[in-house]
Amino acid sequence: KVDINSKDLGRRTPLLYAAENGHEGVIKLLLAIGKVDINSKDLGRRTPLLYAAKNSHEGVIKLLLDTGKVDINSKDLYGRTPLVYAAETGHEGVIKLLVDT
């Protein structure tokens, strides 16, 4: 069986890559399997939610938040949270999603 939580040299999982690039369909597939580590962290301690917030992928954020298992206050290596990244990019929809959670 394939390991859906496999990590590359940067400790990035398939879910991290999908979240970073806004691939909602891939995220739905991974979440449906049910064993995906939704709060996995890469070497920079970035989570899928953090990548989605950084890149303003509102649909991805909704999918992750809907699991009820995502850590919305996770911090990367520099202490930045998903909300900090969303504020940096100025995406009001993402900020609203995070604040209303």
Phi and psi in degrees as a GROMACS rama.xvg file:
@    title "Ramachandran Plot"
@    xaxis  label "Phi"
@    yaxis  label "Psi"
@TYPE xy
-80.4915  143.907  VAL-2
-90.1882  106.867  ASP-3
-72.9261  -9.94944  ILE-4
-106.299  18.9325  ASN-5
-61.158  149.788  SER-6
-124.678  145.555  LYS-7
-86.8627  -170.539  ASP-8
-62.2802  -26.0695  LEU-9
-88.9959  8.08235  GLY-10
64.3751  28.4803  ARG-11
-94.3732  134.093  ARG-12
-97.5334  167.47  THR-13
-56.096  -37.8019  PRO-14
-64.2658  -38.8732  LEU-15
-61.379  -46.4052  LEU-16
-63.4157  -43.0127  TYR-17
-63.7125  -41.0461  ALA-18
-66.5876  -41.983  ALA-19
-61.2034  -36.9366  GLU-20
-99.5888  3.37108  ASN-21
74.3359  27.576  GLY-22
-86.045  81.4351  HIS-23
-60.0444  -40.6372  GLU-24
-61.3078  -41.985  GLY-25
-65.3416  -41.7337  VAL-26
-62.9968  -42.4044  ILE-27
-58.9008  -43.4399  LYS-28
-62.6127  -46.4249  LEU-29
-64.6172  -41.9014  LEU-30
-66.719  -33.7399  LEU-31
-65.43  -29.1272  ALA-32
-64.6638  -34.3283  ILE-33
88.4831  -4.59423  GLY-34
-115.715  12.9447  LYS-35
-77.6703  139.473  VAL-36
-82.1659  98.7485  ASP-37
-70.2623  -19.9238  ILE-38
-110.855  25.4645  ASN-39
-60.2679  148.564  SER-40
-125.651  141.239  LYS-41
-87.1881  -171.489  ASP-42
-60.9366  -27.7631  LEU-43
-87.2685  7.35051  GLY-44
63.2592  27.0467  ARG-45
-87.9913  136.799  ARG-46
-101.453  168.752  THR-47
-56.622  -41.0123  PRO-48
-63.7354  -39.3933  LEU-49
-63.8164  -43.9081  LEU-50
-62.7179  -41.8289  TYR-51
-64.1947  -40.5855  ALA-52
-67.7209  -41.3179  ALA-53
-61.0099  -35.7096  LYS-54
-102.629  12.4363  ASN-55
56.5915  40.3342  SER-56
-92.4003  82.0384  HIS-57
-58.2158  -42.1555  GLU-58
-62.8942  -39.5326  GLY-59
-64.8781  -43.0322  VAL-60
-60.6607  -43.2904  ILE-61
-59.3259  -45.2343  LYS-62
-60.3057  -44.582  LEU-63
-67.5383  -44.556  LEU-64
-65.0718  -35.5454  LEU-65
-63.7305  -17.6326  ASP-66
-71.5138  -24.5225  THR-67
72.6462  8.41447  GLY-68
-115.661  -4.46094  LYS-69
-82.9082  141.169  VAL-70
-87.0584  103.276  ASP-71
-75.4275  -13.1902  ILE-72
-107.647  16.3456  ASN-73
-61.7012  146.26  SER-74
-118.268  142.461  LYS-75
-82.7326  -173.246  ASP-76
-58.2225  -25.0802  LEU-77
-102.985  10.0849  TYR-78
81.7022  10.4207  GLY-79
-84.7963  138.239  ARG-80
-103.384  169.45  THR-81
-55.63  -38.1292  PRO-82
-64.472  -38.4568  LEU-83
-61.9348  -45.5257  VAL-84
-64.1484  -40.1263  TYR-85
-64.0017  -39.8913  ALA-86
-65.9571  -38.0599  ALA-87
-61.8664  -40.4237  GLU-88
-83.2189  -15.7926  THR-89
76.1011  19.8795  GLY-90
-85.2104  101.004  HIS-91
-63.0067  -35.7954  GLU-92
-63.0507  -40.6095  GLY-93
-66.9675  -43.821  VAL-94
-59.6471  -44.4532  ILE-95
-61.9141  -43.4738  LYS-96
-58.2617  -45.7833  LEU-97
-68.9828  -43.1244  LEU-98
-69.1381  -34.559  VAL-99
-80.3282  -2.55995  ASP-100
